[in-house]
C-alpha cells in the first residue's frame, strides 16, 4: 500500500511540475489587454519525428473569430513546427472570451486532421518567423 501511495504522490508532483509554464513574450504586453500579445513557452518544446511542438498563446486587442467562426479574445494553443519547411500550424487551441487568457476556455478545437497555419497576418511586426526560428533553431 505504501508503494502505491508514494508512486501516486510522485506522479502528482511530476504532473504539477510539468504544468508549470515559463511564458516568454514575443510581441505585445501581457499586462495590457488593449494590445495584441503573443507568448511562447520554450520549456514546453519537444520533438515529434521531424517536427517540434511548443505551446503558444495569443491575446488580441479586439474580439476575433477563428476559421470556424468561433469568437474569442485570446487562446492557448499547441503548435507543430516543421523545421524543414520553416512553417508552423496549430494542432489544438483553447479559446477564451476574455483577453489575456482570463476565465475558462469556452471552446477547444482540435486541428489534428485539418491543420491551420500559424501566420499572424495582421500583426506588425509579424512574429511568425521569429517564433519558427526560436522553435527550430538552426535545424
VEXDREN-2710 file (C-alpha; in Angstrom, 1 decimal):
% VEXDREN-2710
k/r/px/py/pz
1/UNK/0.0/0.0/0.0
2/UNK/2.8/2.4/0.9
3/UNK/4.5/1.8/-2.5
4/UNK/1.3/2.7/-4.4
5/UNK/0.8/5.9/-2.3
6/UNK/4.4/7.0/-2.8
7/UNK/4.2/6.3/-6.6
8/UNK/0.9/8.3/-6.8
9/UNK/2.4/11.2/-4.9
10/UNK/5.5/11.2/-7.1
11/UNK/3.3/11.2/-10.2
12/UNK/1.1/14.0/-8.9
13/UNK/4.3/16.1/-8.2
14/UNK/5.7/15.3/-11.7
15/UNK/2.4/16.4/-13.3
16/UNK/2.4/19.6/-11.3
17/UNK/5.9/20.4/-12.3
18/UNK/5.1/19.8/-16.0
19/UNK/2.1/22.1/-15.8
20/UNK/4.3/25.0/-14.8
21/UNK/4.8/27.4/-17.7
22/UNK/7.6/29.8/-18.5
23/UNK/5.9/32.2/-20.9
24/UNK/8.2/34.4/-23.0
25/UNK/6.6/37.5/-24.6
26/UNK/7.4/37.7/-28.4
27/UNK/5.1/40.6/-29.1
28/UNK/2.9/42.9/-27.2
29/UNK/2.5/43.3/-23.4
30/UNK/1.0/40.6/-21.2
31/UNK/-0.4/43.1/-18.8
32/UNK/-2.2/45.2/-21.3
33/UNK/-5.4/43.8/-22.8
34/UNK/-5.6/46.6/-25.4
35/UNK/-2.7/45.3/-27.4
36/UNK/-2.0/42.2/-29.4
37/UNK/0.2/39.9/-27.4
38/UNK/2.0/36.6/-28.4
39/UNK/3.8/34.4/-25.9
40/UNK/5.6/31.1/-26.3
41/UNK/6.6/28.6/-23.6
42/UNK/10.0/27.4/-24.8
43/UNK/10.2/24.9/-21.9
44/UNK/7.2/23.0/-23.4
45/UNK/9.0/22.3/-26.7
46/UNK/9.5/18.7/-27.6
47/UNK/10.5/16.7/-30.7
48/UNK/8.0/14.6/-32.6
49/UNK/9.5/12.8/-35.5
50/UNK/10.8/15.6/-37.8
51/UNK/8.8/18.3/-36.1
52/UNK/8.9/20.3/-32.9
53/UNK/5.9/21.1/-30.8
54/UNK/5.5/24.1/-28.5
55/UNK/2.8/25.9/-26.6
56/UNK/1.9/29.4/-28.0
57/UNK/-0.7/31.7/-26.6
58/UNK/-2.2/34.8/-28.2
59/UNK/-4.3/37.7/-26.8
60/UNK/-5.9/40.0/-29.3
61/UNK/-6.7/43.7/-28.8
62/UNK/-10.2/43.3/-30.1
63/UNK/-12.7/40.4/-30.5
64/UNK/-11.9/38.0/-33.4
65/UNK/-13.3/34.8/-35.0
66/UNK/-11.3/31.7/-35.8
67/UNK/-11.6/29.6/-39.0
68/UNK/-14.8/28.0/-37.8
69/UNK/-16.4/31.3/-36.8
70/UNK/-15.8/30.8/-33.1
71/UNK/-15.5/34.2/-31.3
72/UNK/-12.5/34.8/-29.0
73/UNK/-10.2/37.5/-27.5
74/UNK/-7.4/35.1/-26.5
75/UNK/-6.3/31.5/-27.0
76/UNK/-3.8/29.0/-25.8
77/UNK/-2.5/26.5/-28.4
78/UNK/-0.2/23.7/-29.2
79/UNK/1.7/24.4/-32.4
80/UNK/3.6/22.0/-34.6
81/UNK/6.8/23.4/-36.3
82/UNK/8.0/21.8/-39.5
83/UNK/11.6/22.8/-39.3
84/UNK/12.4/21.6/-42.8
85/UNK/9.8/23.9/-44.5
86/UNK/10.1/26.6/-41.7
87/UNK/6.3/26.6/-41.2
88/UNK/4.0/26.1/-38.3
89/UNK/0.5/25.0/-37.8
90/UNK/-1.9/24.7/-34.9
91/UNK/-2.7/21.2/-33.6
92/UNK/-5.2/22.4/-31.0
93/UNK/-6.4/25.6/-29.4
94/UNK/-8.5/26.6/-26.3
95/UNK/-10.4/29.9/-26.9
96/UNK/-11.3/32.4/-24.3
97/UNK/-13.9/35.3/-24.5
98/UNK/-11.7/37.5/-22.3
99/UNK/-8.2/38.9/-23.2
100/UNK/-5.0/37.6/-21.6
101/UNK/-6.3/34.1/-21.2
102/UNK/-8.7/35.0/-18.3
103/UNK/-11.6/32.9/-17.3
104/UNK/-12.3/29.4/-18.5
105/UNK/-11.9/28.5/-22.2
106/UNK/-15.3/28.2/-23.9
107/UNK/-14.2/26.2/-26.9
108/UNK/-11.5/23.6/-27.5
109/UNK/-10.7/23.0/-31.2
110/UNK/-8.6/20.0/-32.5
111/UNK/-6.9/20.7/-35.8
112/UNK/-5.1/17.4/-36.0
113/UNK/-6.9/16.3/-39.1
114/UNK/-7.2/19.8/-40.6
115/UNK/-4.1/21.8/-39.5
116/UNK/-4.4/25.6/-39.6
117/UNK/-1.3/27.7/-40.3
118/UNK/0.2/30.0/-37.6
119/UNK/0.5/33.3/-39.6
120/UNK/-0.5/36.4/-37.6
121/UNK/-1.2/38.1/-40.9
122/UNK/-2.5/41.4/-39.4
123/UNK/0.3/41.9/-36.8
124/UNK/3.1/44.3/-37.3
125/UNK/5.8/43.4/-36.9
126/UNK/4.7/39.8/-37.7
127/UNK/6.3/37.4/-35.1
128/UNK/5.7/34.2/-37.1
129/UNK/9.2/33.7/-38.5
130/UNK/10.8/34.8/-35.2
131/UNK/8.8/32.1/-33.4
132/UNK/9.7/29.5/-36.0
133/UNK/13.4/30.3/-35.7
134/UNK/13.2/30.1/-32.0
135/UNK/11.4/26.7/-32.1
136/UNK/13.7/25.2/-34.8
137/UNK/17.0/26.9/-34.1
138/UNK/19.4/26.1/-36.9
139/UNK/17.6/22.9/-37.7
END
